Amino acid sequence: MGASIVMFLSSKFKREEVMRLRVSEFYATKDVAKFEIGVLLSHLIVNTSFLPNWRLFLSIMKLKGIIFLLTISFTDLVVPIMLVVLAGTNIQGLVVSACSVHKRMLNFAACNHIEPVIVRFPLTNASVEEVMVLAYEHLGASPRLRLTKLMEHLFMTHTDL
């Protein structure tokens, strides 16, 4: 389809895993002050559990670029307005797409050999602790808190652990 896929993740730990998905470039975002990428982005799809540092991403967008928000957050969307206005950036919130869009997306994934990444852990104390460490490293403290509540629920409902 003529698109280069650039992946941004908060953690560098999944670099090898991400590169197997045939992305063109990978960048870790944690503790980054400025991105050094070759080509500016015309489209950015944001699918995170938290809102990113918009100044970082707006600085790598082409003029009249489009940012698609596929994330849900109960915090306010705060962006540097001058960067948005001067570049003519369009920030577009989206809900679930129509079936035709899903079909095109699945076709794109099939053509580019994109497959789901599934990690299975047995439901044991050691595995739960391992998942918590991985979640903290990859998702940060806020999702860890949600996972902690989930794990507490699992421990209370599954006494055979």
BATOR-68250 format. One record per residue: residue number from 1; x, y, z of N, C-alpha, C, O in turn; residue in one letter; chain. Coordinates in nm, 4 decimals. Each point is the difference from the previous one (the first is absolute). Example, Ala and Ser with C-alpha at 12.3 -4.5 7.8 and 13.67 -1.06 7.14 Angstrom:
BEGIN
- 1  1.3190  -0.5690  0.7800  -0.0890  0.1190  0.0000  0.0900  0.1200  0.0000  0.1036  -0.0019  0.0665  A  A
- 2  -0.1386  0.1069  -0.1385  0.0820  0.1190  0.0060  -0.0770  0.1090  0.0730  0.0509  0.1108  0.0169  S  A
***
This chain:
BEGIN
- 1  0.0805  -0.1186  0.0000  -0.0805  0.1186  0.0000  0.0852  0.1255  0.0000  -0.0535  0.1109  0.0033  M  A
- 2  0.1850  -0.1262  -0.0069  0.0874  0.1149  -0.0096  0.0191  0.0758  0.1293  0.0422  0.1156  -0.0033  G  A
- 3  -0.0714  -0.1758  0.1164  0.0151  0.0688  0.1274  0.1208  -0.0541  0.0739  0.0264  -0.1202  0.0000  A  A
- 4  0.0464  0.2111  0.0629  0.1064  -0.0409  0.0914  -0.0585  0.0044  0.1400  -0.0652  0.0971  0.0383  S  A
- 5  0.0887  -0.2015  0.0362  -0.0570  -0.0072  0.1341  0.1099  0.0284  0.1010  0.1009  -0.0703  0.0061  I  A
- 6  -0.1224  0.1749  0.0729  0.0932  0.0392  0.1053  -0.0698  -0.0267  0.1319  -0.1111  0.0481  0.0220  V  A
- 7  0.1742  -0.1234  0.0651  -0.0609  -0.0384  0.1273  0.0675  0.0747  0.1134  0.1227  0.0039  0.0096  M  A
- 8  -0.2048  0.0557  0.0764  0.0473  0.0668  0.1202  -0.0554  -0.0761  0.1188  -0.1209  -0.0204  0.0103  F  A
- 9  0.2087  -0.0217  0.0794  -0.0420  -0.0667  0.1231  0.0706  0.0664  0.1168  0.1122  0.0489  -0.0141  L  A
- 10  -0.1770  -0.0472  0.1280  0.0610  0.0643  0.1157  0.1242  -0.0748  0.0465  0.0868  0.0589  0.0645  S  A
- 11  -0.0770  -0.1851  -0.0956  0.1108  -0.0812  0.0482  0.0807  -0.0572  -0.1164  -0.0550  -0.0312  -0.1056  S  A
- 12  0.1845  0.0181  0.1261  0.0855  -0.0597  -0.1030  0.0044  -0.1517  0.0087  0.0599  -0.0655  -0.0853  K  A
- 13  -0.1235  0.0087  0.1888  0.0086  -0.1430  0.0238  -0.0647  -0.0845  -0.1096  0.0374  -0.1158  -0.0185  F  A
- 14  -0.1335  0.1720  -0.0539  -0.0698  -0.0776  -0.1023  0.0546  0.0236  -0.1401  -0.0655  -0.0366  -0.0976  K  A
- 15  0.1825  0.0964  0.0849  0.0556  0.0342  -0.1311  0.0068  -0.1214  -0.0933  -0.0480  0.0067  -0.1131  R  A
- 16  0.1065  -0.1165  0.1588  0.0135  -0.1181  -0.0851  -0.1369  -0.0538  -0.0412  -0.0211  -0.0386  -0.1150  E  A
- 17  -0.0706  0.0367  0.2102  -0.1355  -0.0486  -0.0273  -0.0687  0.0879  -0.1047  -0.0654  -0.0506  -0.0912  E  A
- 18  0.0805  0.1807  0.1048  -0.0620  0.0952  -0.0922  0.0617  -0.0126  -0.1394  -0.0714  0.0060  -0.1001  V  A
- 19  0.2013  -0.0232  0.0934  0.0663  -0.0091  -0.1303  -0.0446  -0.1253  -0.0763  0.0036  -0.0023  -0.1230  M  A
- 20  -0.0453  -0.1011  0.1957  -0.0537  -0.1193  -0.0673  -0.1330  0.0296  -0.0676  -0.0418  -0.0739  -0.0891  R  A
- 21  -0.0258  0.1821  0.1308  -0.1267  0.0393  -0.0615  0.0223  0.0779  -0.1297  -0.0948  0.0505  -0.0601  L  A
- 22  0.2182  -0.0416  0.0187  0.0390  0.0641  -0.1270  -0.0253  0.1502  -0.0020  -0.0417  0.0555  -0.1017  R  A
- 23  0.0669  0.0090  0.2134  -0.0080  0.1451  0.0001  0.1273  0.0539  -0.0637  0.1045  -0.0651  0.0035  V  A
- 24  -0.1136  0.1835  -0.0611  0.1163  0.0606  -0.0654  0.0989  0.0556  0.1014  0.1211  -0.0158  -0.0153  S  A
- 25  -0.1735  0.0813  0.1196  0.0847  0.0604  0.1015  -0.0653  -0.0171  0.1364  -0.1221  -0.0115  0.0108  E  A
- 26  0.2051  0.0099  0.0934  -0.0481  -0.0123  0.1373  0.0682  0.1050  0.0862  0.1207  0.0217  -0.0104  F  A
- 27  -0.1997  0.0438  0.0962  0.0546  0.0992  0.0924  -0.0616  -0.0197  0.1378  -0.1219  -0.0103  0.0139  Y  A
- 28  0.2074  0.0053  0.0876  -0.0466  -0.0011  0.1383  -0.0235  0.1451  0.0410  0.0783  0.0879  -0.0359  A  A
- 29  -0.1847  -0.0626  0.1105  -0.0364  0.1374  0.0341  0.0311  0.0382  0.1435  -0.0019  0.1184  0.0337  T  A
- 30  0.0304  -0.2154  0.0513  0.0228  0.0295  0.1409  0.1281  0.0823  0.0169  0.1061  -0.0370  -0.0503  K  A
- 31  -0.1181  0.1478  0.1212  0.1133  0.0888  0.0312  0.0658  0.0592  -0.1248  0.1192  0.0305  0.0016  D  A
- 32  -0.1960  -0.0140  -0.1098  0.0527  0.0598  -0.1229  -0.0363  0.1480  -0.0024  -0.1153  0.0369  0.0224  V  A
- 33  0.2144  0.0474  -0.0497  -0.0245  0.1447  -0.0070  -0.0348  0.0438  -0.1417  -0.0726  0.0975  -0.0194  A  A
- 34  0.1255  -0.1713  -0.0814  -0.0252  0.0353  -0.1398  0.0196  -0.1240  -0.0861  0.0943  -0.0766  0.0203  K  A
- 35  -0.1851  0.0572  -0.1175  0.0136  -0.1122  -0.0924  0.0935  0.0384  -0.1138  -0.0074  0.1111  -0.0523  F  A
- 36  0.0942  -0.2020  0.0147  0.0886  0.0188  -0.1147  -0.0440  -0.1008  -0.1062  0.0560  -0.1091  -0.0102  E  A
- 37  -0.1569  0.1469  -0.0689  -0.0464  -0.0902  -0.1051  0.0246  0.0653  -0.1345  0.0067  0.1225  -0.0106  I  A
- 38  0.0067  -0.2051  -0.0924  0.0333  0.0505  -0.1326  -0.1153  0.0701  -0.0699  0.0144  0.1138  -0.0446  G  A
- 39  -0.1267  -0.1798  0.0348  -0.1137  0.0526  -0.0759  -0.1104  0.0412  0.0968  -0.0322  -0.0734  0.0934  V  A
- 40  -0.0254  0.1909  -0.1162  -0.1097  0.0452  0.0843  -0.1245  -0.0844  -0.0264  -0.0168  -0.0554  -0.1086  L  A
- 41  -0.0687  0.0465  0.2078  -0.1198  -0.0831  -0.0094  -0.1170  0.0795  -0.0571  -0.0241  0.1137  0.0404  L  A
- 42  -0.0475  -0.1733  -0.1333  -0.1211  0.0643  -0.0508  -0.1223  -0.0453  0.0797  -0.0993  0.0723  0.0078  S  A
- 43  0.1063  -0.1906  0.0509  -0.1092  -0.0542  0.0819  0.0599  -0.0625  0.1255  0.1049  -0.0641  -0.0048  H  A
- 44  -0.1727  0.0838  0.1156  0.0421  -0.0603  0.1258  -0.1233  -0.0602  0.0654  -0.0983  0.0696  0.0252  L  A
- 45  0.1043  -0.1985  0.0018  -0.1096  -0.0686  0.0682  0.0433  -0.0199  0.1444  0.0995  -0.0674  0.0270  I  A
- 46  -0.1742  0.1259  0.0654  0.0328  -0.0079  0.1425  -0.0916  -0.1030  0.0645  -0.1217  0.0176  0.0066  V  A
- 47  0.1834  -0.1255  0.0409  -0.0746  -0.1086  0.0634  0.0752  -0.0376  0.1271  0.0699  -0.1012  0.0046  N  A
- 48  -0.0851  0.1838  0.0977  0.0755  -0.0190  0.1227  -0.0945  -0.0066  0.1195  -0.1188  0.0307  -0.0108  T  A
- 49  0.1738  -0.0711  0.1242  -0.0778  -0.0015  0.1231  0.0118  0.1331  0.0743  -0.0583  0.0173  0.1070  S  A
- 50  0.1333  0.0758  -0.1639  0.0181  0.1324  0.0591  0.0278  0.0977  -0.1144  0.0406  -0.0409  -0.1088  F  A
- 51  -0.0623  0.1682  0.1336  0.0256  0.0996  -0.1031  0.1493  0.0312  -0.0057  0.0642  0.0162  0.1038  L  A
- 52  -0.0092  -0.0077  -0.2239  0.1444  0.0210  -0.0140  0.0397  0.1463  0.0202  -0.0850  0.0868  0.0197  P  A
- 53  0.2138  -0.0619  -0.0249  0.0538  0.1352  0.0005  -0.0234  0.0565  -0.1402  0.0754  -0.0298  -0.0926  N  A
- 54  -0.1785  0.1104  0.0774  -0.0403  0.0468  -0.1328  0.1080  0.0836  -0.0667  0.0130  -0.0041  -0.1223  W  A
- 55  0.0648  0.0797  0.1989  0.1054  0.0834  -0.0599  0.0983  -0.0874  -0.0788  0.0425  0.0376  -0.1092  R  A
- 56  -0.0071  -0.1523  0.1637  0.0913  -0.0919  -0.0701  -0.0576  -0.0443  -0.1345  0.0692  0.0022  -0.1018  L  A
- 57  -0.1949  -0.0420  0.1023  -0.0591  -0.0554  -0.1218  -0.0381  0.1080  -0.1003  0.0107  -0.0222  -0.1207  F  A
- 58  -0.0545  0.1373  0.1672  -0.0327  0.1083  -0.0934  0.1239  0.0482  -0.0737  -0.0096  0.0480  -0.1129  L  A
- 59  0.1256  -0.0604  0.1758  0.1236  0.0455  -0.0642  0.0443  -0.0911  -0.1147  0.0865  0.0388  -0.0786  S  A
- 60  -0.1433  -0.1582  0.0673  0.0387  -0.0915  -0.1078  -0.1124  -0.0216  -0.1016  0.0053  -0.0924  -0.0812  I  A
- 61  -0.1065  0.1785  0.0870  -0.1122  -0.0090  -0.0942  0.0242  0.0923  -0.1197  0.0542  0.1095  0.0150  M  A
- 62  -0.0949  -0.1548  -0.1338  0.0030  0.0849  -0.1190  -0.1042  0.1097  0.0125  -0.0926  -0.0094  0.0806  K  A
- 63  0.1086  0.1136  -0.1613  -0.1028  0.1027  -0.0065  -0.1317  -0.0651  -0.0412  -0.0022  -0.0856  -0.0885  L  A
- 64  -0.1051  0.1251  0.1511  -0.1338  -0.0527  -0.0238  -0.0095  -0.1503  0.0270  -0.0808  -0.0702  -0.0607  K  A
- 65  0.1649  0.0224  0.1529  -0.0058  -0.1399  0.0406  -0.1255  -0.0283  0.0805  -0.0661  0.0917  0.0487  G  A
- 66  0.0344  -0.2189  -0.0354  -0.1213  -0.0404  0.0716  0.0384  -0.0948  0.1135  0.0735  -0.0967  -0.0195  I  A
- 67  -0.1250  0.1270  0.1376  0.0183  -0.0870  0.1158  -0.1348  -0.0643  0.0296  -0.0989  0.0696  0.0231  I  A
- 68  0.0952  -0.2014  -0.0240  -0.1217  -0.0750  0.0281  0.0073  -0.0527  0.1435  0.0909  -0.0757  0.0341  F  A
- 69  -0.1852  0.1152  0.0483  -0.0028  -0.0451  0.1391  -0.0886  -0.1228  0.0127  -0.1222  0.0091  -0.0117  L  A
- 70  0.1838  -0.1228  0.0354  -0.0727  -0.1246  0.0223  0.0101  -0.0408  0.1460  -0.0197  -0.1166  0.0341  L  A
- 71  0.0497  0.2104  0.0496  0.0211  -0.0275  0.1415  -0.1124  0.0618  0.0827  -0.0650  0.0958  -0.0419  T  A
- 72  0.0447  -0.1508  0.1561  -0.0998  0.0539  0.0925  0.0743  0.0470  0.1241  0.0793  -0.0740  0.0582  I  A
- 73  -0.1054  0.1963  -0.0189  0.0600  0.0542  0.1208  -0.1010  0.0945  0.0633  -0.0722  0.0710  -0.0700  S  A
- 74  0.0678  -0.0705  0.2002  -0.0917  0.0889  0.0690  0.0675  0.1295  0.0405  -0.0578  0.0813  0.0722  F  A
- 75  0.1806  -0.0624  -0.1191  0.0690  0.1266  0.0232  -0.0261  0.0926  -0.1180  -0.0449  -0.0443  -0.1057  T  A
- 76  0.0727  0.1710  0.1239  -0.0195  0.0983  -0.1073  0.1073  -0.0162  -0.1071  0.1139  -0.0368  0.0288  D  A
- 77  -0.1521  0.0648  -0.1512  0.0945  0.0008  -0.1107  0.0647  0.1381  -0.0033  -0.0628  0.0981  -0.0397  L  A
- 78  0.1882  -0.0917  0.0817  0.0723  0.1265  0.0065  0.1127  -0.0057  -0.1025  0.0916  -0.0815  0.0110  V  A
- 79  -0.0999  0.1697  -0.1112  0.1010  0.0022  -0.1060  0.0560  0.1412  -0.0138  -0.0691  0.0973  0.0302  V  A
- 80  0.1940  -0.0855  -0.0759  0.0570  0.1319  -0.0271  -0.0718  0.0611  -0.1210  0.0281  -0.0374  -0.1139  P  A
- 81  -0.1179  0.1288  0.1373  -0.0899  0.0506  -0.1036  0.0754  0.0632  -0.1167  -0.0416  -0.0156  -0.1148  I  A
- 82  0.1507  0.0860  0.1407  0.0724  0.0648  -0.1098  0.0593  -0.1024  -0.0962  0.0010  0.0229  -0.1209  M  A
- 83  0.0479  -0.1345  0.1720  0.0537  -0.1042  -0.0888  -0.1109  -0.0591  -0.0872  0.0221  -0.0311  -0.1170  L  A
- 84  -0.1400  0.0161  0.1741  -0.1132  -0.0549  -0.0748  -0.0473  0.0982  -0.1061  -0.0188  -0.0375  -0.1157  V  A
- 85  -0.0005  0.1626  0.1544  -0.0551  0.1013  -0.0909  0.0974  0.0331  -0.1129  -0.0390  0.0032  -0.1167  V  A
- 86  0.1650  0.0214  0.1510  0.0968  0.0395  -0.1031  0.0267  -0.1102  -0.1021  0.0270  0.0285  -0.1167  L  A
- 87  -0.0343  -0.1539  0.1601  0.0241  -0.1111  -0.0918  -0.1280  -0.0486  -0.0669  0.0055  -0.0827  -0.0910  A  A
- 88  -0.1199  0.1328  0.1346  -0.1260  -0.0449  -0.0580  -0.0307  -0.1451  0.0336  -0.0652  -0.0700  -0.0775  G  A
- 89  0.1118  0.0256  0.1924  -0.0194  -0.1394  0.0407  -0.1461  -0.0245  0.0354  -0.0635  0.0814  0.0672  T  A
- 90  0.0117  -0.1933  -0.1127  -0.1370  -0.0406  0.0285  0.0053  -0.1107  0.1043  0.0627  -0.1036  -0.0220  N  A
- 91  -0.1280  0.1253  0.1348  -0.0096  -0.1032  0.1041  -0.1415  -0.0533  -0.0042  -0.0964  0.0728  0.0237  I  A
- 92  0.0853  -0.2006  -0.0539  -0.1313  -0.0587  -0.0226  -0.0250  -0.1151  0.0962  0.0751  -0.0975  0.0026  Q  A
- 93  -0.1806  0.1096  0.0760  -0.0400  -0.1086  0.0882  -0.0853  -0.0996  -0.0776  -0.0781  0.0384  -0.0871  G  A
- 94  0.0935  -0.1642  0.1188  -0.0721  -0.1045  -0.0743  -0.0686  -0.0966  0.0948  0.0453  -0.0233  0.1121  L  A
- 95  -0.1532  -0.0311  -0.1591  -0.0659  -0.1105  0.0695  0.0166  -0.1231  -0.0880  0.0696  0.0050  -0.1014  V  A
- 96  -0.1314  -0.1122  0.1384  0.0121  -0.1243  -0.0771  -0.0402  0.0239  -0.1447  -0.1017  0.0635  -0.0277  V  A
- 97  0.1818  -0.1147  -0.0631  -0.0202  0.0224  -0.1430  -0.1089  -0.0889  -0.0594  -0.0444  -0.0976  0.0605  S  A
- 98  0.0042  0.1350  -0.1795  -0.0979  -0.0785  -0.0750  0.0623  -0.1326  -0.0456  0.1223  -0.0138  -0.0027  A  A
- 99  -0.2048  -0.0811  -0.0322  0.0475  -0.1323  -0.0443  0.0943  0.0098  -0.1193  0.0980  -0.0741  -0.0074  C  A
- 100  -0.1263  0.1641  -0.0856  0.0855  0.0129  -0.1183  0.1418  0.0417  0.0390  0.0972  -0.0452  -0.0605  S  A
- 101  -0.0859  0.1302  0.1603  0.1321  0.0427  0.0469  0.0718  -0.1163  0.0673  0.1203  -0.0179  -0.0193  V  A
- 102  -0.1924  -0.0609  0.0977  0.0603  -0.1174  0.0634  0.0492  -0.0987  -0.1056  0.1066  -0.0596  0.0156  H  A
- 103  -0.1826  0.0424  -0.1213  0.0421  -0.0911  -0.1073  0.1277  0.0496  -0.0660  0.0900  -0.0793  -0.0275  K  A
- 104  -0.0809  0.2106  0.0014  0.1220  0.0568  -0.0593  0.1186  -0.0168  0.0943  0.1110  -0.0309  -0.0433  R  A
- 105  -0.1356  0.0517  0.1733  0.1055  -0.0145  0.0994  0.0496  -0.1446  0.0041  0.1206  -0.0244  0.0020  M  A
- 106  -0.2136  -0.0710  -0.0008  0.0390  -0.1407  0.0015  0.0732  -0.0392  -0.1275  0.0942  -0.0791  0.0043  L  A
- 107  -0.1368  0.1339  -0.1179  0.0685  -0.0247  -0.1263  0.1427  0.0547  0.0054  0.0939  -0.0662  -0.0443  N  A
- 108  -0.0780  0.1867  0.0986  0.1330  0.0598  0.0153  0.0873  -0.0881  0.0884  0.1158  -0.0265  -0.0325  F  A
- 109  -0.1724  -0.0192  0.1452  0.0752  -0.0860  0.0914  0.0407  -0.1303  -0.0679  0.1122  -0.0472  0.0183  A  A
- 110  -0.2025  -0.0109  -0.0962  0.0310  -0.1257  -0.0699  0.1084  0.0221  -0.1061  0.0929  -0.0800  -0.0117  A  A
- 111  -0.1047  0.1874  -0.0643  0.0983  0.0287  -0.1054  0.1382  0.0274  0.0569  0.1005  -0.0281  -0.0653  C  A
- 112  -0.0941  0.0825  0.1863  0.1276  0.0343  0.0621  0.0438  -0.1014  0.1049  0.0932  0.0247  0.0765  N  A
- 113  -0.1607  -0.1379  -0.0737  0.0347  -0.1100  0.0906  0.0022  0.0449  0.1464  0.0878  -0.0406  0.0761  H  A
- 114  -0.1828  0.1227  -0.0374  -0.0112  0.0459  0.1382  -0.0888  -0.0980  0.0743  -0.1137  -0.0254  -0.0398  I  A
- 115  0.1666  -0.0292  0.1475  -0.0732  -0.0990  0.0779  -0.0062  0.0435  0.1451  0.0850  0.0771  0.0449  E  A
- 116  -0.1840  -0.1249  0.0296  -0.0066  0.0372  0.1416  0.1155  -0.0599  0.0776  0.0517  -0.1063  -0.0343  P  A
- 117  -0.0127  0.1753  0.1379  0.1034  -0.0497  0.0900  -0.0709  -0.0451  0.1267  -0.0621  0.0805  0.0694  V  A
- 118  0.0717  -0.2083  -0.0398  -0.0694  -0.0567  0.1150  0.1040  -0.0532  0.0977  0.0869  -0.0790  -0.0370  I  A
- 119  -0.0967  0.1224  0.1601  0.0882  -0.0484  0.1055  -0.0887  -0.0685  0.1026  -0.0939  0.0602  0.0520  V  A
- 120  0.1236  -0.1850  -0.0235  -0.0804  -0.0761  0.0955  0.0808  -0.0226  0.1278  0.1194  -0.0300  -0.0038  R  A
- 121  -0.1874  0.0452  0.1151  0.0595  -0.0250  0.1302  -0.0933  -0.0933  0.0762  -0.1218  0.0174  -0.0038  F  A
- 122  0.1782  -0.1165  0.0731  -0.0862  -0.0834  0.0847  -0.0483  0.0835  0.1183  0.0674  0.0945  0.0411  P  A
- 123  -0.1821  -0.1288  0.0128  -0.0577  0.0747  0.1112  0.0593  -0.0516  0.1308  -0.0636  -0.0749  0.0742  L  A
- 124  0.1881  0.1174  -0.0480  0.0700  -0.0359  0.1233  0.0517  0.1275  0.0654  0.0037  0.1059  -0.0626  T  A
- 125  0.0361  -0.1171  0.1890  0.0546  0.1170  0.0692  0.1218  0.0556  -0.0724  0.0109  0.1212  -0.0183  N  A
- 126  0.0804  -0.2077  -0.0228  0.1220  0.0449  -0.0676  -0.0325  0.0706  -0.1317  0.0598  0.1028  -0.0321  A  A
- 127  -0.1534  -0.1574  -0.0432  -0.0373  0.0612  -0.1279  -0.0668  0.1348  0.0197  0.0254  0.0935  -0.0758  S  A
- 128  -0.1103  -0.0827  0.1767  -0.0667  0.1271  0.0281  0.1048  0.1054  0.0348  -0.0086  0.1140  -0.0458  V  A
- 129  0.1071  -0.1517  0.1263  0.1064  0.0941  0.0344  0.0793  0.0392  -0.1246  0.0356  0.1168  -0.0160  E  A
- 130  -0.0078  -0.2119  -0.0713  0.0724  0.0286  -0.1241  -0.0796  0.0951  -0.0894  0.0558  0.0934  -0.0576  E  A
- 131  -0.1861  -0.1178  0.0467  -0.0858  0.0878  -0.0804  -0.0007  0.1407  0.0581  0.0039  0.0979  -0.0745  V  A
- 132  -0.0088  -0.0873  0.2060  -0.0005  0.1316  0.0631  0.1287  0.0756  -0.0300  -0.0044  0.1197  -0.0284  M  A
- 133  0.1180  -0.1867  0.0341  0.1275  0.0646  -0.0307  0.0026  0.0440  -0.1460  0.0395  0.1127  -0.0302  V  A
- 134  -0.0810  -0.2003  -0.0600  -0.0024  0.0350  -0.1422  -0.0961  0.1147  -0.0270  0.0318  0.0910  -0.0766  L  A
- 135  -0.1477  -0.0946  0.1381  -0.0987  0.1071  -0.0197  0.0556  0.1326  0.0496  -0.0186  0.1033  -0.0644  A  A
- 136  0.0858  -0.1057  0.1770  0.0568  0.1235  0.0528  0.1067  0.0537  -0.0942  0.0047  0.1202  -0.0260  Y  A
- 137  0.0813  -0.2081  -0.0253  0.1067  0.0434  -0.0906  -0.0560  0.0542  -0.1307  0.0519  0.0979  -0.0536  E  A
- 138  -0.1569  -0.1603  0.0020  -0.0521  0.0376  -0.1315  -0.1099  0.1042  0.0047  -0.0131  0.0799  -0.0928  H  A
- 139  -0.0657  -0.0789  0.1984  -0.1162  0.0878  0.0033  0.0126  0.1160  0.0963  -0.0711  0.0995  -0.0148  L  A
- 140  0.1583  -0.1088  0.1120  0.0134  0.1077  0.0970  -0.0852  -0.0229  0.1230  -0.0692  -0.1011  0.0118  G  A
- 141  0.0753  0.1955  0.0786  -0.0620  -0.0170  0.1319  -0.1519  -0.0005  -0.0040  -0.0622  -0.0790  0.0710  A  A
- 142  0.0004  0.1644  -0.1514  -0.1458  0.0093  0.0013  -0.0672  -0.1302  -0.0438  -0.0888  -0.0484  0.0702  S  A
- 143  0.1282  -0.0102  -0.1844  -0.0598  -0.1289  -0.0362  0.0345  -0.1092  0.1009  -0.0770  -0.0943  0.0183  P  A
- 144  0.1924  0.1067  0.0473  0.0366  -0.0991  0.1006  -0.1011  0.0009  0.1135  -0.0368  -0.1051  0.0525  R  A
- 145  -0.0073  0.2235  -0.0156  -0.1006  0.0100  0.1051  -0.1274  -0.0729  -0.0409  -0.0605  -0.0708  0.0805  L  A
- 146  0.0195  0.0890  -0.2083  -0.1188  -0.0709  -0.0484  0.0244  -0.1506  0.0003  -0.0881  -0.0771  0.0378  R  A
- 147  0.2079  0.0349  -0.0799  0.0314  -0.1426  0.0003  0.0026  -0.0548  0.1422  -0.0414  -0.1135  0.0237  L  A
- 148  0.0899  0.1936  0.0707  0.0024  -0.0441  0.1381  -0.1410  -0.0289  0.0484  -0.0242  -0.1013  0.0656  T  A
- 149  -0.0685  0.1899  -0.0980  -0.1390  -0.0219  0.0404  -0.0561  -0.1257  -0.0670  -0.0738  -0.0764  0.0622  K  A
- 150  0.1097  0.0553  -0.1905  -0.0440  -0.1200  -0.0699  0.0578  -0.1246  0.0667  -0.0709  -0.0984  0.0210  L  A
- 151  0.2000  0.1032  0.0123  0.0640  -0.1160  0.0619  -0.0591  -0.0261  0.1395  -0.0186  -0.1152  0.0390  M  A
- 152  -0.0105  0.2221  0.0355  -0.0649  -0.0190  0.1297  -0.1332  -0.0708  -0.0174  -0.0349  -0.0886  0.0780  E  A
- 153  -0.0394  0.1283  -0.1807  -0.1281  -0.0646  -0.0289  0.0220  -0.1478  -0.0341  -0.0743  -0.0863  0.0468  H  A
- 154  0.1759  0.0575  -0.1280  0.0280  -0.1395  -0.0355  0.0353  -0.0818  0.1236  -0.0456  -0.1134  0.0150  L  A
- 155  0.1273  0.1710  0.0738  0.0373  -0.0724  0.1201  -0.1206  -0.0259  0.0894  -0.0100  -0.1052  0.0631  F  A
- 156  -0.0816  0.2021  -0.0580  -0.1170  -0.0190  0.0852  -0.0980  -0.1006  -0.0593  -0.0710  -0.0676  0.0745  M  A
- 157  0.0657  0.0562  -0.2079  -0.0969  -0.0890  -0.0625  0.0596  -0.1359  -0.0352  -0.0740  -0.0949  -0.0260  T  A
- 158  0.2066  0.0843  0.0248  0.0666  -0.1286  -0.0311  0.0892  -0.0372  0.1174  0.1187  0.0325  0.0011  H  A
- 159  -0.1751  -0.0997  0.0965  0.0732  -0.0322  0.1219  0.0981  -0.1153  -0.0178  0.0743  -0.0334  0.0922  T  A
- 160  -0.0742  -0.0280  -0.2121  0.0901  -0.1127  -0.0232  0.1390  0.0460  -0.0427  0.0838  -0.0842  -0.0324  D  A
- 161  -0.0564  0.2134  0.0310  0.1309  0.0493  -0.0415  0.1041  -0.0232  0.1056  0.1163  0.0357  -0.0190  L  A
***
